[in-house]
């Protein structure tokens, strides 16, 4: 039980300070010349998909899908904020939001069709979108000039006192929104939904009582803030 609670509180999970490759239930530093990226689909990772640990959980049983290159970079005029829903493993997940002047660290995953299909299976409560009019500078140099894809929270961004809330664990410069760690954000949501409950008990309910979690999420969606970036929705998940 303590492991499950610790897992929920550790979202968005550790990410390296450089580009990497997920492969064979592990990861290593990326050498971009190894891959023909023209045969792959560029998908921006907002939260836990930046972490090799999460990719291992999602793809460990699909080793035949091959390696996933993940390029680290800086996304301009955006931030990574808490979404207005809850996960089955007890965390508040992430989504993108426009934030003029902010520069947030992201990872660009280069997925094959099979890898993308698997990723869709793990992204409930999101839409799969093509983003427009953005500036992304990759660590390997140069501006990424294409229109990448991303997962956007279906119900919008969590609203705390009239503002979006950034994920403190995600590195960013010139933030406009308040930034909180996962544990603090969960405490705020808990106080809104079941004041006085211990945080551990609240997380346990999110994990083991899905009907209650859905009711909590419905209340959480009230007053959610719409994502304000231009995008074309390709698929509702």
Secondary structure as the mmCIF struct_conf table of DSSP 4:
data_model
#
loop_
_struct_conf.conf_type_id
_struct_conf.id
_struct_conf.beg_label_comp_id
_struct_conf.beg_label_asym_id
_struct_conf.beg_label_seq_id
_struct_conf.end_label_comp_id
_struct_conf.end_label_asym_id
_struct_conf.end_label_seq_id
HELX_RH_AL_P HELX_RH_AL_P1 UNK A 2 UNK A 9
TURN_TY1_P TURN_TY1_P1 UNK A 10 UNK A 12
BEND BEND1 UNK A 17 UNK A 18
STRN STRN1 UNK A 20 UNK A 23
TURN_TY1_P TURN_TY1_P2 UNK A 24 UNK A 25
STRN STRN2 UNK A 26 UNK A 29
HELX_RH_3T_P HELX_RH_3T_P1 UNK A 32 UNK A 34
BEND BEND2 UNK A 35 UNK A 35
HELX_RH_3T_P HELX_RH_3T_P2 UNK A 37 UNK A 39
BEND BEND3 UNK A 40 UNK A 40
STRN STRN3 UNK A 41 UNK A 45
BEND BEND4 UNK A 47 UNK A 47
HELX_RH_3T_P HELX_RH_3T_P3 UNK A 48 UNK A 50
HELX_RH_AL_P HELX_RH_AL_P2 UNK A 52 UNK A 59
TURN_TY1_P TURN_TY1_P3 UNK A 60 UNK A 61
HELX_RH_3T_P HELX_RH_3T_P4 UNK A 63 UNK A 65
STRN STRN4 UNK A 68 UNK A 86
TURN_TY1_P TURN_TY1_P4 UNK A 88 UNK A 89
BEND BEND5 UNK A 90 UNK A 90
STRN STRN5 UNK A 92 UNK A 111
HELX_RH_AL_P HELX_RH_AL_P3 UNK A 113 UNK A 121
TURN_TY1_P TURN_TY1_P5 UNK A 122 UNK A 122
TURN_TY1_P TURN_TY1_P6 UNK A 124 UNK A 125
STRN STRN6 UNK A 126 UNK A 131
BEND BEND6 UNK A 133 UNK A 133
STRN STRN7 UNK A 135 UNK A 138
TURN_TY1_P TURN_TY1_P7 UNK A 139 UNK A 140
BEND BEND7 UNK A 141 UNK A 142
STRN STRN8 UNK A 143 UNK A 144
BEND BEND8 UNK A 146 UNK A 146
STRN STRN9 UNK A 149 UNK A 153
TURN_TY1_P TURN_TY1_P8 UNK A 154 UNK A 155
STRN STRN10 UNK A 157 UNK A 157
STRN STRN11 UNK A 160 UNK A 160
TURN_TY1_P TURN_TY1_P9 UNK A 161 UNK A 162
STRN STRN12 UNK A 163 UNK A 163
STRN STRN13 UNK A 165 UNK A 167
TURN_TY1_P TURN_TY1_P10 UNK A 168 UNK A 169
BEND BEND9 UNK A 170 UNK A 170
STRN STRN14 UNK A 172 UNK A 173
BEND BEND10 UNK A 174 UNK A 174
BEND BEND11 UNK A 177 UNK A 177
STRN STRN15 UNK A 178 UNK A 180
HELX_RH_AL_P HELX_RH_AL_P4 UNK A 182 UNK A 193
BEND BEND12 UNK A 194 UNK A 194
TURN_TY1_P TURN_TY1_P11 UNK A 195 UNK A 196
HELX_RH_AL_P HELX_RH_AL_P5 UNK A 199 UNK A 208
HELX_RH_AL_P HELX_RH_AL_P6 UNK A 210 UNK A 221
TURN_TY1_P TURN_TY1_P12 UNK A 222 UNK A 223
HELX_LH_PP_P HELX_LH_PP_P1 UNK A 224 UNK A 224
STRN STRN16 UNK A 225 UNK A 225
HELX_LH_PP_P HELX_LH_PP_P2 UNK A 226 UNK A 227
BEND BEND13 UNK A 229 UNK A 229
STRN STRN17 UNK A 231 UNK A 236
#
